[in-house]
Amino acid sequence: MPVPLPPGGHPLKVDPARLHPGPDGHGGTVAPPAPSLPIVEETSAGGLVVERTRDGLRAAVIVRRNRGGRLEWCLPKGHLEGSETPAEAAVREIREETGIRGTIRAELGVIDYWFTGEDRRVHKVVHHFLLRSEGGVISADGDPDREAEDALWVAVDELPQRLSYPNEQHLAVTAQQVLARNPGLVG
């Protein structure tokens, strides 16, 4: 009985460079895949710090460069330090990266994603919060890591179009919905 062809009708092919010779020097098996990179778990926190002005609601965002050198509009965030909770880290990171002090008013959601660095795969979980602005001067000058090139106010209604990442755009829409249901959250 002939061997059936796989879907698509083409016989399977094996790259001969991946074959290990069998014990008799002929035939062989396919080489195993290259060893996988170690996995690192990271937890960060950040979010939207919002203030009400006579023109409406605005939120502090940062501008930074990605690994490729392209400018990106992002929500401020960073790693937890020591025994910090995600909420404590969010307040600190937002203050460091934007210059704005805030208090947590609501949880917005968690973004969970993977990326690969030169020597590892990273599983990153980022907790996002909605904060009310308690004052400060908008500036990226206090960012100890110098990741943020600038910090500026953006109208909350414009955030989904301004933010670079779809998952942060989604959080901005969530924040708009939370604020529409609870206008007193940010004063």
Secondary structure, DSSP 8 states (H G I E B T S, - for coil): ------TTS------GGGEEE-TTSSSEEE--------EEEEEEEEEEEEEEETTEEEEEEEEEE-TTS-EEEE--EEE--TT--HHHHHHHHHHHHHSEEEEEEEEEEEEEEEEE-SS-EEEEEEEEEEEEEEEE---STT-TT--EEEEEEEEGGGHHHH-SSHHHHHHHHHHHHHHHH-GGGG-
